[in-house]
């Protein structure tokens, strides 16, 4: 049977978290960089445990004012130390609550910057490799993130996006461009099903693009996020796709 993971970025103060945790199989918890604090991390981890959802860290540039969406905000040793502190904080809370930290997925501008920046990708991968419990590393396939995972002997989980438009080269249409985030449920569910069963998407120019996907992200900060996530899950299961955390396969 075909299986796919559904993940969402949580603990960022959005009102959809509770509903999303009843739908997804993995979550990426903001751990104090772009958002989140000790209380929100503990609350989200407890809720994830209660719903049988795997817990991962979602570290980002330490830029709360810009919500971690300012490209090139920090790098080098300062970034390494910040990311280490963020992931360690969440890992400690998860351990206290009795669940492992299963994966690490960078947030926002750090994720996008590291796609084609070897130095940044290596910093995030190094932090992941040094985290107790051997968490997996989440990112887009065929990028510096995947290369860094190989260099640091990390299990790599290829991520694709059910609700984002793709360019012909397999990258995401920038959020600043019209149509970058899909709104229509039929578009989101069709793209999710095709990614899960065929490993393909239709790009913004109509081209068919191969996209490897072990996990599909549903953005929790967009209007109707829970409705979209539920629709995606329902369509996938109706077509015989099992929803299961990538770290459990």
Secondary structure as GFF3:
##gff-version 3
##sequence-region A 1 249
A	DSSP	beta_strand	3	10	.	.	.	ID=ss1
A	DSSP	alpha_helix	17	20	.	.	.	ID=ss2
A	DSSP	beta_strand	26	30	.	.	.	ID=ss3
A	DSSP	alpha_helix	38	50	.	.	.	ID=ss4
A	DSSP	beta_strand	54	58	.	.	.	ID=ss5
A	DSSP	alpha_helix	76	96	.	.	.	ID=ss6
A	DSSP	beta_strand	101	105	.	.	.	ID=ss7
A	DSSP	alpha_helix	108	114	.	.	.	ID=ss8
A	DSSP	alpha_helix	118	129	.	.	.	ID=ss9
A	DSSP	beta_strand	136	139	.	.	.	ID=ss10
A	DSSP	alpha_helix	144	151	.	.	.	ID=ss11
A	DSSP	beta_strand	156	161	.	.	.	ID=ss12
A	DSSP	alpha_helix	185	198	.	.	.	ID=ss13
A	DSSP	beta_strand	200	202	.	.	.	ID=ss14
A	DSSP	beta_strand	208	210	.	.	.	ID=ss15
A	DSSP	beta_strand	215	217	.	.	.	ID=ss16
A	DSSP	alpha_helix	225	238	.	.	.	ID=ss17
A	DSSP	beta_strand	242	243	.	.	.	ID=ss18
A	DSSP	three_ten_helix	246	248	.	.	.	ID=ss19
###
